């Protein structure tokens, strides 16, 4: 069935486009399921000349089941088709003027039901002018996992052992939830995503050449995570529970209650995890008392969290609605790190110490959102408005102790660290879309206002008095504000049946403000930063951000795309805060209030080719970024009480960074029981710049590849294997070895296919660990770090009024879909 549908759909699209420039009439209507009244997206309207059956045109329905097809006046046979439904037929229709066919209700054809599979069970990719949309579907290797696990299976995306997300090897990627910044994404940090279940994702939009509608933040591009919201009438949803080893458990529900007048949707989840980790460092020094120090760390974590999202969509009219939603997250965690240190003097063991860090964290987030949508007609004339408020409160209390265990037994240091972070964000956004014939005009405004208040206090035990003394050099409160006003406009057109374009221009004005509050003398801090650096500042950065996107159809199943965009990377608050914070007595991180935004210009050339059972995609890209950020390490000139030199990490603006690369992906479905996909991404960078007289210029190439196979075994058992490898990489100071990771999963449907039991193993070989070598003029460091060890999960999902069926599967759309699954 798939074989016949793709050519038919492309024939209909090309037939419709050939009418461009003629005086046409329009056929409109809505296609729905007769029993559920659910809109049928991608249903096909066939318009065939009654006197010449060889002349065929037509179109497909959108997400609301609506169609609008242009044709010349004449006599036609009309037919509405949808896989597994009985066609709707109107013959010998005299079409002399535009006609609304009204609501067309299709009935399921019982004889075809066994040949259907719900689309949500497969992952497909849709290609648009400015993005690729990956519909997550049933990826059984992420069952019981979080959003980070799901993103790690999306082409072009990587998630490293620290949970940091990168796009094409570039970590400066903007994370959006449902098209907007969100407390779920942690205001720029991805930590909150670890508590969001993978099962809550509907799709992921990979936007490497963003149009002007999107904010200009993120030089690598944008990842837009779309959460599930069911469109089917009645009560429906899923309940998912899982347990795992090392200790991990979670329960999640996604429920919807939809009527003709409103839609109530909710996502609730609770998780508890104890993922162990480990690390090893071997540092060699050319100066100082010790020639070598080794650190062997064991990391024991305990985290629990509750997520709740409740929303109501009320349909004011058939074409307009207002939606209100509230999201909340309460989480707490305990991290215990035990660190055994060996310190050598000229190869001889001089001393041994034991260090512990006991960190307790309480995290509360919530978000209120209001959305208004008005579809003025069926042609895409639309107005949307959004208001959103987000707040995050985080409190971290850490006890740090270090004892010498050789040659004597005595206490070296005992510290108490209290950190607080409060974030508030207000968002106002209005978008207006006006179709003009086959053209489309769009403009909008967005205001994004963020405030971040961080506090840090360090108390150190005075062993002479037995009292904790306040460390005045490290105690402070820092307030960072980032306010962005943006207006944009864009224009799209299809000049012929082969060439489409989308041009846009966005203006953004960024205001960054920093205010340092301390009761104590900060002269030592200011001297360390340099007298030219102002710790209290207000900076203004206006900028224009043009975007260009083109698609040229080489053939029915083949196209070229070209994209250009200018982007900005704004420093986050913790990159700006000048007061040092530290993970140990000897290693500190210090923000840089003199840090400016970086700007990039990027080009992307893509190619797509579809065959019967194989889809190939590829692209080459180039990006030039000025004032690029880089974290460098250097000595502070200070030493600890026991003679160890203190090293700091600090972000700086280096001069220029050029990135380039190429990627290719293949989706292959040779049979109904086997699905294969693979992708390869090669990238490199050339960095030029210096700081404090040291040249940090570097160049490097790296790559990553992934392969996935899904096999349907007898008795309707699914078996999936995912393999990922990231090649070696390096920057100015650090080289990282390659990383291999393998995930396996097996799933079986139960309870008449209303439920599914899944067993999966994440990181089968326990090999997902970062191995690095760092070299500076005064020291070298070899390290190995594993954030999370091999994980085994057993999960069960139960579908409420969502019957799963198997078989061929229906087409996702009429031309944008690559037709692939994985």
C-alpha positions in Angstrom: 0.0 0.0 0.0 2.9 2.4 0.8 4.3 1.8 -2.7 1.2 3.1 -4.4 0.5 6.0 -2.0 3.8 7.9 -2.3 3.6 8.4 -6.1 -0.1 9.2 -5.9 0.5 11.9 -3.3 3.3 13.5 -5.2 1.3 13.4 -8.4 -1.5 15.2 -6.6 0.9 17.8 -5.2 2.5 18.5 -8.5 -0.8 18.6 -10.2 -1.9 21.3 -7.7 1.2 23.3 -8.2 0.9 23.3 -12.0 -2.2 25.5 -11.6 -0.1 28.4 -10.3 -1.0 31.6 -12.2 -4.3 30.4 -13.6 -7.8 31.6 -12.6 -8.9 28.9 -10.2 -11.8 27.9 -8.0 -11.3 26.4 -4.6 -12.6 23.2 -2.9 -12.6 23.3 0.9 -13.8 21.0 3.6 -12.9 19.0 6.7 -12.3 15.3 7.0 -13.0 13.5 10.3 -13.5 10.1 11.8 -17.2 9.2 11.8 -17.1 7.5 15.2 -14.7 9.8 17.2 -15.0 13.0 15.3 -11.2 13.2 15.3 -9.7 15.2 12.4 -7.9 13.0 9.9 -4.6 14.5 9.1 -3.0 13.7 5.6 -6.3 12.4 4.2 -6.2 12.7 0.3 -8.7 14.6 -1.9 -8.6 13.3 -5.5 -10.0 15.7 -8.1 -10.4 14.0 -11.5 -11.8 15.5 -14.7 -14.9 13.6 -15.6 -14.3 14.0 -19.3 -10.6 13.2 -19.2 -9.6 10.8 -16.3 -5.9 11.3 -17.1 -6.1 14.9 -15.7 -5.9 14.6 -11.9 -5.2 17.1 -9.2 -5.9 17.2 -5.5 -4.4 17.8 -2.0 -4.1 16.6 1.5 -5.6 17.6 4.9 -3.7 19.5 7.6 -3.5 18.7 11.3 -7.1 19.9 11.8 -8.4 17.7 9.0 -8.9 20.7 6.7 -8.1 20.9 3.0 -8.1 23.7 0.4 -7.5 22.6 -3.2 -7.4 24.8 -6.3 -8.7 23.7 -9.7 -9.9 25.1 -12.9 -13.7 25.3 -13.4 -15.1 22.1 -14.9 -16.9 18.8 -14.3 -15.1 16.5 -11.8 -15.3 13.2 -10.0 -14.3 13.8 -6.3 -12.9 11.2 -4.0 -11.6 11.5 -0.4 -9.3 8.6 0.7 -7.6 7.6 3.9 -5.9 4.3 4.7 -8.2 1.8 6.4 -11.3 4.0 5.8 -14.1 3.6 3.3 -13.6 6.3 0.6 -16.1 9.1 0.2 -17.1 9.6 -3.5 -18.9 12.4 -5.4 -19.2 11.9 -9.1 -20.1 14.2 -12.0 -19.8 17.4 -9.9 -20.1 20.6 -11.9 -17.6 22.9 -10.3 -17.9 26.5 -11.7 -17.2 28.4 -8.5 -15.5 27.8 -5.2 -17.4 25.2 -3.0 -17.2 24.2 0.6 -17.8 20.4 0.8 -18.4 20.8 4.6 -17.5 18.0 7.0 -16.8 14.7 5.4 -17.1 11.8 7.8 -15.2 8.6 6.9 -15.9 5.2 8.4 -13.4 2.6 9.3 -13.2 -0.3 6.7 -13.2 -3.4 8.9 -11.6 -5.5 6.1 -8.4 -3.3 6.2 -7.9 -3.0 10.0 -5.4 -5.8 10.2 -3.1 -3.8 7.8 -2.9 -0.7 9.9 -0.4 0.4 12.5 -0.9 3.5 14.6 1.7 6.2 13.5 2.7 6.9 17.1 4.3 3.4 17.2 7.0 4.5 14.7 9.5 7.3 14.6 9.4 9.3 11.4 11.1 12.4 10.2 9.4 15.3 8.4 11.4 17.8 6.4 10.3 21.5 6.4 11.9 24.6 5.0 13.6 25.5 8.2 13.7 22.3 10.3 13.4 18.5 10.6 10.7 17.0 12.9 11.5 13.7 14.5 8.3 12.0 15.8 9.7 10.0 18.7 7.2 7.1 18.5 7.9 3.8 20.2 11.6 3.8 20.9 11.8 1.0 23.4 15.4 1.6 24.4 14.3 4.8 26.2 11.3 3.3 28.0 11.7 4.3 31.6 14.3 6.9 30.7 14.3 10.7 30.6 14.4 13.3 27.9 18.1 13.2 27.7 17.9 9.5 26.8 15.4 10.2 24.1 17.5 13.1 22.6 20.5 10.9 22.4 18.7 8.8 19.7 17.9 11.8 17.5 20.2 12.3 14.5 22.6 15.3 14.7 22.2 15.4 18.6 24.5 14.1 21.2 24.2 14.0 25.0 27.6 13.6 26.8 28.4 11.8 30.1 27.6 15.0 32.0 24.2 15.4 30.4 25.3 18.3 28.2 23.4 18.5 24.9 25.1 19.3 21.6 23.9 19.7 18.1 26.4 18.7 15.4 29.1 18.7 18.1 28.4 22.3 19.2 27.0 22.6 22.8 25.6 26.1 22.3 22.2 24.8 21.4 18.9 26.5 22.5 16.4 24.2 24.2 12.7 25.1 23.9 9.6 23.3 25.2 6.6 23.7 22.9 8.4 26.5 21.1 9.2 28.6 24.2 11.8 28.8 26.9 10.6 26.9 29.9 11.3 26.0 33.5 11.3 22.4 32.3 14.5 23.1 30.4 16.1 24.9 33.4 16.5 28.4 32.0 19.5 27.4 29.9 20.7 24.5 32.1 19.6 21.0 31.0 19.6 19.5 34.5 15.8 19.7 34.8 15.4 17.6 31.7 16.7 14.6 33.6 13.5 14.5 35.6 11.2 14.8 32.5 10.2 11.3 31.2 10.9 10.3 27.6 7.4 9.1 27.2 6.1 12.6 27.5 7.6 13.6 24.2 5.6 13.8 21.0 8.3 15.0 18.7 11.7 16.8 18.6 12.3 19.6 16.1 15.9 19.8 15.0 16.3 23.4 13.7 19.8 24.0 12.3 18.7 26.9 10.1 16.0 28.7 12.2 13.6 31.0 10.5 13.0 34.6 11.8 10.1 33.4 14.0 12.5 31.8 16.4 14.6 33.8 18.8 18.2 34.2 17.7 19.8 32.6 20.8 22.0 29.5 20.2 24.7 29.5 17.6 24.4 25.8 17.0 20.6 26.0 16.4 17.5 25.0 18.3 16.0 21.8 19.7 12.3 22.3 20.2 10.8 19.5 22.4 7.0 19.1 21.7 5.1 17.4 24.5 2.1 15.2 24.0 -1.4 16.6 23.9 -4.0 14.2 22.5 -6.5 15.4 19.9 -8.9 12.4 20.1 -12.3 12.9 21.7 -13.1 11.3 25.0 -10.8 10.1 27.8 -7.5 8.7 26.7 -3.9 8.5 27.6 -1.2 6.2 29.0 0.2 5.1 32.4 3.9 4.0 32.5 5.7 2.5 35.4 9.3 1.2 35.6 11.9 -0.2 38.0 15.6 -0.6 37.4 19.1 -1.5 38.7 21.0 0.4 40.0 18.0 1.6 41.9 15.6 3.5 39.7 11.9 3.7 39.6 9.3 6.1 38.1 5.6 6.3 37.4 4.2 8.7 34.7 0.7 9.4 33.4 -0.4 11.3 30.3 -4.1 11.8 30.3 -6.5 13.8 28.1 -10.3 14.5 28.3 -11.5 16.1 25.1 -15.0 17.2 24.1 -16.3 19.5 21.4 -15.9 22.5 23.7 -12.7 21.9 25.7 -9.7 19.7 26.2 -8.1 18.9 29.6 -4.6 17.5 29.5 -2.3 16.5 32.2 1.1 14.9 32.7 2.1 13.6 36.2 5.2 11.8 37.1 7.3 10.7 40.1 10.9 9.4 39.9 13.5 8.1 42.3 17.0 7.2 41.3 20.3 6.2 42.9 22.8 6.3 39.9 26.4 5.7 41.0 29.3 7.3 39.2 33.1 7.5 39.5 36.1 9.5 38.4 39.9 9.3 38.5 42.4 12.2 38.0 46.2 12.0 37.7 47.8 15.4 37.8 51.5 16.1 37.3 53.0 19.5 38.2 56.2 21.2 37.1 56.1 23.7 40.0 55.0 23.5 43.6 55.6 21.2 46.6 54.0 18.1 45.0 55.1 16.7 41.7 52.1 14.4 41.3 48.6 14.1 42.8 46.1 11.4 42.1 42.4 11.5 43.0 40.1 8.4 43.0 36.4 9.4 43.4 33.3 7.4 44.1 30.0 9.3 43.5 26.8 8.2 45.2 23.6 10.0 44.2 20.1 9.9 45.4 17.4 12.0 43.7 13.7 12.1 43.7 11.3 14.4 41.9 7.7 15.1 41.1 6.5 16.7 37.9 3.0 17.9 37.3 1.5 19.7 34.2 -2.2 20.5 34.0 -3.8 22.4 31.1 -7.2 23.4 29.8 -7.9 24.3 26.2 -11.3 26.0 25.7 -12.7 26.4 22.2 -14.3 29.8 22.0 -15.4 29.2 18.4 -14.7 26.5 15.8 -11.6 28.4 14.8 -10.4 30.0 18.1 -9.3 28.8 21.5 -7.7 29.9 24.7 -5.3 27.6 26.6 -4.1 27.9 30.2 -1.6 25.6 31.8 0.4 25.3 35.0 3.6 23.3 35.4 5.3 22.4 38.7 8.4 20.4 39.7 9.6 19.6 43.2 12.9 17.7 43.5 15.5 17.0 46.0 18.8 15.2 45.8 21.8 14.0 47.9 25.2 13.6 46.3 28.0 12.1 48.3 31.5 12.2 46.7 34.3 10.4 48.4 37.8 11.2 47.1 41.0 9.4 48.0 44.1 11.5 47.2 47.7 10.4 46.9 50.4 13.1 46.8 53.9 12.4 45.6 57.2 14.3 45.9 59.7 13.3 43.2 57.9 9.9 42.8 57.8 9.2 46.5 54.5 9.1 48.3 54.5 12.2 50.6 50.9 12.1 52.0 47.5 10.6 51.6 44.2 12.4 52.2 40.5 11.5 52.2 38.0 14.1 51.2 34.2 14.0 51.2 31.6 16.3 49.7 28.0 15.8 51.0 25.7 17.9 48.9 22.0 18.3 49.6 19.8 20.1 47.0 16.2 21.3 47.1 14.8 22.5 43.7 11.3 24.0 43.1 10.1 25.2 39.7 6.7 26.3 38.4 5.4 27.9 35.3 2.1 29.6 34.3 1.2 30.0 30.6 -1.7 31.4 28.7 -2.2 31.1 24.9 -4.7 32.5 22.5 -5.2 31.2 19.0 -7.5 32.4 16.3 -7.6 30.8 12.8 -9.5 33.4 10.8 -10.0 31.0 7.9 -8.9 27.7 6.5 -6.1 29.3 4.4 -3.6 29.8 7.3 -4.7 33.3 8.3 -3.8 33.1 12.0 -3.1 35.1 15.2 -1.5 33.7 18.3 -0.6 35.4 21.6 1.3 33.9 24.6 1.9 35.1 28.1 4.2 33.0 30.4 5.8 33.4 33.8 8.4 30.9 35.1 10.1 30.8 38.5 12.9 28.5 39.9 14.2 28.3 43.4 17.3 26.2 44.2 19.0 25.8 47.5 22.2 23.8 47.9 23.9 22.9 51.2 27.3 21.2 51.0 29.6 19.9 53.8 33.2 19.4 52.7 35.8 17.7 54.8 39.4 16.6 54.2 41.6 14.4 56.5 45.2 13.5 56.1 45.5 9.7 56.5 49.3 9.3 55.9 51.8 10.0 57.4 49.6 11.3 60.2 45.9 11.3 61.0 44.7 14.8 61.3 41.9 17.1 60.1 43.1 19.4 57.2 39.9 21.3 56.6 36.2 21.3 57.3 33.9 23.6 55.2 30.2 24.5 54.9 28.9 25.9 51.6 25.5 27.5 51.2 24.3 28.4 47.7 21.0 29.8 46.5 19.7 30.6 43.1 16.4 32.3 42.3 15.3 32.8 38.7 12.3 34.7 37.3 11.3 34.9 33.7 8.4 36.8 31.9 7.6 36.1 28.3 5.3 38.0 26.0 4.9 36.8 22.4 2.5 37.6 19.5 2.6 36.0 16.0 0.5 36.9 13.0 0.3 35.0 9.7 -1.3 36.4 6.6 -1.6 34.2 3.5 -1.8 36.2 0.2 -2.7 33.6 -2.4 0.1 31.1 -2.5 2.3 33.5 -0.6 2.6 33.9 3.1 3.5 37.0 5.2 4.3 36.8 8.9 5.4 39.2 11.6 5.5 39.2 15.4 7.0 40.5 18.7 8.6 38.8 21.6 9.7 40.2 24.9 11.8 38.0 27.2 12.8 39.3 30.7 14.9 37.2 33.0 16.3 37.9 36.5 18.7 35.6 38.2 19.9 36.1 41.8 22.6 33.9 43.1 24.1 33.8 46.6 27.2 32.0 47.9 28.6 31.7 51.4 31.6 29.7 52.6 32.3 28.9 56.3 35.6 27.3 57.2 36.3 25.6 60.6 38.9 27.4 62.6 40.7 24.5 64.3 42.2 26.8 66.9 38.8 28.1 68.2 36.5 25.2 67.0 34.2 27.8 65.4 33.3 28.2 61.7 34.7 31.5 60.3 33.0 33.2 57.4 35.2 33.4 54.3 34.8 37.0 53.3 36.5 36.6 49.9 33.9 34.0 48.7 30.7 35.3 50.3 28.4 37.4 48.0 25.1 37.9 46.2 25.1 38.6 42.5 22.0 39.7 40.5 22.0 39.2 36.7 19.3 40.5 34.4 18.9 39.7 30.7 16.1 41.6 28.9 15.5 41.0 25.2 13.0 42.8 22.9 12.6 41.3 19.5 10.4 42.0 16.4 10.5 40.0 13.2 9.0 39.6 9.8 9.2 36.9 7.2 7.9 36.1 3.7 7.5 32.8 2.0 6.5 31.8 -1.5 6.5 28.9 -4.0 7.6 30.5 -7.2 7.0 27.3 -9.2 6.4 23.6 -8.6 10.2 23.2 -8.0 11.3 26.3 -6.0 10.2 27.5 -2.6 11.8 30.1 -0.3 11.3 31.7 3.1 13.1 35.0 3.8 13.1 36.7 7.3 14.6 39.5 9.3 14.7 39.7 13.1 15.8 42.6 15.2 16.8 41.9 18.8 18.0 44.3 21.5 19.7 42.6 24.4 20.4 44.4 27.7 22.7 42.6 30.2 23.0 44.0 33.7 25.1 42.7 36.6 25.1 43.9 40.3 27.5 42.6 42.9 26.5 42.9 46.5 29.0 42.1 49.3 29.5 43.4 52.8 33.2 42.9 52.6 36.2 44.3 50.7 36.3 43.1 47.1 39.6 44.7 46.1 41.4 41.3 46.0 38.7 40.0 43.7 38.9 43.0 41.4 42.7 42.8 41.3 42.4 39.1 40.2 40.0 40.0 37.4 41.9 43.1 36.3 41.2 46.8 36.8 39.6 47.1 33.4 36.8 44.7 34.4 33.7 46.3 36.0 31.9 43.9 38.3 28.8 46.1 38.2 27.8 46.7 34.6 25.0 47.4 32.1 25.5 46.5 28.5 23.3 47.0 25.4 23.6 44.8 22.3 21.3 45.7 19.4 21.5 43.4 16.3 19.8 42.4 13.1 19.5 38.6 12.3 18.6 37.8 8.7 17.5 34.2 7.8 17.2 32.7 4.3 15.8 29.2 3.5 15.4 27.7 0.0 14.2 24.3 -1.3 14.6 23.2 -4.9 12.8 20.0 -6.1 15.1 18.1 -8.4 12.5 15.5 -8.9 9.4 13.9 -7.3 11.5 12.2 -4.6 14.6 14.4 -4.5 15.4 17.9 -3.4 18.1 20.4 -2.4 17.8 22.9 0.5 20.0 25.9 1.4 19.8 27.8 4.6 21.6 30.9 6.0 21.1 32.5 9.5 22.8 34.8 11.9 22.7 33.9 15.6 23.8 35.1 19.0 25.1 33.3 22.1 24.4 35.3 25.3 26.5 34.4 28.4 24.4 32.9 31.2 24.5 34.2 34.8 27.0 31.7 36.1 29.4 32.6 33.3 29.2 36.2 34.4 29.3 36.0 38.3 32.8 37.1 39.3 33.0 35.5 42.7 34.8 32.1 42.6 32.9 29.0 43.5 34.7 25.7 43.9 34.3 21.9 43.6 37.4 21.5 45.7 39.9 23.5 47.7 42.3 23.3 44.7 40.0 23.8 41.8 37.7 26.8 41.4 35.4 28.2 38.7 35.2 31.9 38.3 32.8 33.8 36.0 33.8 36.7 33.9 31.7 39.9 34.0 33.6 41.2 31.0 32.2 38.4 28.8 30.3 39.7 25.8 27.8 37.8 23.6 29.2 36.0 20.6 27.7 36.2 17.1 27.7 33.7 14.3 26.9 33.4 10.6 26.0 29.9 9.4 25.3 28.2 6.1 23.7 24.8 5.5 23.3 22.9 2.2 21.1 19.8 2.3 20.2 17.0 0.0 17.3 14.4 0.2 16.6 11.4 -1.9 13.7 9.0 -1.4 13.6 5.5 -2.9 10.9 2.8 -2.4 12.2 1.5 0.9 15.2 3.7 1.5 15.6 7.4 2.3 18.9 9.2 2.2 19.6 12.7 3.7 22.8 14.6 3.8 24.1 18.1 4.4 27.3 20.2 4.6 27.5 23.2 6.9 29.8 26.0 7.8 29.7 28.5 10.7 31.9 31.5 11.6 31.6 32.8 15.2 33.2 35.9 16.6 33.9 36.5 20.3 33.4 32.7 20.8 33.4 31.5 24.4 36.0 29.1 25.7 36.7 27.9 29.2 40.4 27.9 30.0 42.4 26.8 33.1 45.2 28.8 34.7 47.0 29.1 38.0 45.7 31.8 40.4 49.1 32.2 42.2 47.5 31.1 45.4 48.2 27.9 47.5 46.2 26.0 50.1 47.3 25.7 53.7 49.0 22.4 52.9 50.9 23.8 49.9 48.8 22.8 46.9 48.6 25.4 44.1 45.0 26.6 43.3 43.9 26.4 39.7 40.9 28.3 38.3 38.7 27.8 35.2 37.3 31.0 33.6 35.3 31.6 30.4 36.7 34.1 28.0 35.9 35.6 24.6 38.4 34.2 22.1 38.8 35.9 18.8 37.2 33.7 16.1 35.9 30.2 15.8 35.1 28.5 12.5 33.1 25.3 12.4 32.5 23.1 9.4 31.1 19.6 8.9 29.0 17.2 6.9 26.4 14.6 7.9 24.5 11.8 6.2 21.7 9.5 7.3 19.9 6.5 5.9 16.5 5.1 6.8 15.9 1.6 5.4 12.8 -0.6 5.8 13.5 -3.7 3.7 10.6 -5.7 5.2 7.7 -5.3 7.6 9.7 -6.9 10.4 13.0 -5.1 10.0 13.8 -1.4 10.3 17.3 0.0 10.1 18.7 3.5 10.3 22.2 5.0 10.6 23.8 8.4 10.6 27.3 9.8 10.4 28.4 13.3 11.4 31.9 14.7 10.7 32.8 18.1 12.0 35.8 20.3 12.8 36.7 23.7 14.2 39.5 26.2 14.0 39.9 28.5 17.0 42.0 31.6 17.1 42.7 33.7 20.2 44.9 34.4 23.2 44.4 35.4 26.9 46.9 36.8 29.4 49.7 36.3 26.9 48.9 32.6 26.3 47.9 31.5 22.9 44.8 29.3 23.0 44.4 28.8 19.3 43.5 25.2 18.3 42.0 23.2 15.5 40.5 19.8 15.6 38.3 17.4 13.7 36.0 14.8 15.2 33.0 12.7 14.3 30.1 10.6 15.7 28.0 7.9 14.3 24.9 5.9 15.4 23.1 2.8 14.1 19.8 1.4 15.1 17.9 -1.7 14.2 14.4 -2.8 15.2 13.3 -6.4 14.6 9.8 -7.8 15.0 10.1 -11.4 16.1 7.5 -14.1 16.2 4.7 -13.7 18.8 4.8 -9.9 18.2 8.0 -9.4 20.2 10.1 -6.3 19.3 13.9 -6.3 19.7 15.8 -3.0 19.3 19.6 -2.3 19.3 21.1 1.2 19.3 24.9 1.7 18.9 26.6 5.1 19.3 30.2 6.1 18.9 31.7 9.6 19.3 35.2 10.0 18.0 38.2 11.6 19.7 38.1 15.4 20.0 40.2 18.2 21.5 40.4 21.9 22.2 43.3 24.3 23.1 44.2 22.4 26.3 42.3 19.1 26.4 42.1 15.9 24.4 39.2 13.5 24.8 39.2 9.9 23.7 36.3 8.3 21.8 33.2 6.9 23.6 31.2 3.8 22.6 27.7 3.1 24.0 25.3 0.3 23.2 21.7 0.1 24.3 19.5 -3.0 23.9 15.7 -3.5 24.5 13.0 -6.1 24.0 9.3 -5.5 24.2 6.1 -7.6 24.3 2.5 -6.5 24.0 0.0 -7.8 26.6 -3.6 -7.4 27.6 -4.9 -7.6 24.0 -2.3 -5.0 23.0 -3.5 -2.4 25.5 -0.2 -2.8 27.4 3.5 -3.3 26.6 6.2 -4.8 28.8 9.8 -3.6 28.0 13.2 -4.7 29.3 16.1 -2.5 28.3 19.8 -2.1 29.1 21.4 1.3 28.7 25.2 1.3 28.1 25.5 -2.5 27.8 29.3 -2.5 28.0 29.5 0.1 30.8 31.8 2.0 28.5 30.1 5.5 28.4 32.9 7.4 30.2 34.9 10.5 29.3 38.7 10.0 29.2 40.7 13.2 28.9 44.2 14.6 28.9 44.8 18.3 29.7 48.1 20.1 29.3 49.1 23.6 30.5 52.5 25.2 30.9 52.7 24.2 34.6 50.7 21.0 34.9 49.2 18.0 33.0 46.0 16.1 34.0 44.8 12.7 32.9 41.2 11.9 33.9 38.4 9.5 33.5 34.8 10.4 34.5 31.6 8.3 34.4 28.4 10.1 35.3 26.1 7.0 35.3 27.0 3.4 35.2 25.1 0.7 33.2 21.4 0.8 33.8 18.8 -2.0 33.5 15.1 -1.0 33.4 11.9 -3.1 33.3 8.9 -1.0 32.4 5.2 -1.4 31.7 2.9 1.0 29.8 -0.9 0.8 29.7 -2.9 2.6 27.0 -6.3 4.0 27.9 -8.6 4.1 24.9 -5.6 4.0 22.6 -5.7 0.7 20.9 -2.5 -0.4 19.2 -2.7 -2.2 15.8 0.1 -3.6 13.7 0.9 -3.9 10.0 1.9 -1.6 7.2 1.4 1.8 8.7 0.0 4.9 7.1 1.8 7.7 5.3 2.8 10.6 7.5 2.2 13.4 5.0 2.0 14.3 1.3 5.5 15.3 0.5 7.4 16.6 3.5 7.9 13.2 5.1 11.0 11.4 4.3 9.1 8.2 4.6 11.5 6.6 7.0 11.1 4.9 10.3 13.4 3.9 13.1 
